[in-house]
Amino acid sequence: MRKLLNSLYVLSEDVYLTLEGENVVILREKEITGRFPLHTLESILCFSYKGASPALMGHCAYRDVSLCFFTPRGRFLCRSTGAVRGNVLLRQMQFRYADMPDQSCTIARGFVIGKLWNQRQVLLRALRDHPQRVDSQALSGAADNLAQLVTQVEDAFSTDSLRGLEGTGAKQYFDQFNHLILQNQEAYHFGGRSRRPPLDRTNAALSFVYTLLANDCASALEGVGLDPYVGFLHTARPGRASLALDLMEELRPMMADRVVLSLINTRALVPNQFDVQENGAVFLNENGRKTVLSAWQQRKTETITHPFLQEKVDIGLLPHVQALLLARFLRGDIDAYPPFLWR
């Protein structure tokens, strides 16, 4: 099993990353502000405008260290990668499945079932943990509706119908999301999912964590030899990592949504860690990003028993495990892709 290593997050907007020996060196106006051994890292996420040296980019590719660039507000820009890994026959099979509607639907069904199931688990956990503080009737009703949607997905035989059911489930889930916010409800009021740009603090935190998860999923897919841009649920579009978006769907509720809810409900994330723009857009500021990234890294080090493998794995390795299971299905090693069903 792959080992979960450290991720280096570079949040300062005015620093430059370079290579010195086997170390990542962070420079601010030619002054060294940090130095980190490359062999301890599995990824570097840079939120600086100045970027990194070609020497560092090349050495990260050689050492299989994922080097990704984002705007300071968290919008993904690009990823530096080395030679394509994995068996070309695996990618050929992936492309064939993507071009066959029936086979593509079979895989996409697993992603949607996993997402709906795990969204339902988030609602049920809130009912179990805070029965006196949540709207039990509303959450119970939504959980029942999500269970019915899972049954409908099992009988769906086209990706268009799957997308419709997934959209219905997302609305059912996010209609109840505000009930899951138990602290500082005025500052974190959630009136529905908003993106590009996020229009409230909760959406800003969700969008930022979703970006991190999508990056982890893309790296995991590349790591097992799959093309993150050729998906089954999300249609192919230039510049969009469709398969990474497919894979992250089932992991969003447990890995991302729970982190954001925990940060809000424990008051670890405070309102002044967000910036509100004149057009109404809301973004995490540098202090807010530090708080979220700390919680994200902590969450990734926690362990869980994988429901299919029946083995304990770090939560941060779930994208890699699911990518590996998808590759095994495409190779014919297992009969179906097993979605991650949170217990």
Secondary structure, DSSP 4 states (H G I P E B T S, - for coil): -PPP-EEEEE--TT-EEEEETTEEEEEETTEEEEEEEGGGEEEEEE--SS-B-HHHHHHHHHTT-EEEEE-TT--EEEEE--SPPS-HHHHHHHHHHHH-HHHHHHHHHHHHHHHHHHHHHHHHHHHHH-TTTS-HHHHHHHHHHHHHHHHHHHT--SHHHHHHHHHHHHHHHHHTGGGG--SSTTTT---S---SS--SHHHHHHHHHHHHHHHHHHHHHHHHT--TT--SSSPP-TT--HHHHHHHHTTIIIIIIHHHHHHHHTT-S-GGGEEE-TTS-EEE-HHHHHHHHHHHHHHHHSEEE-TTT-SEEEGGGHHHHHHHHHHHHHHTSSSS-------
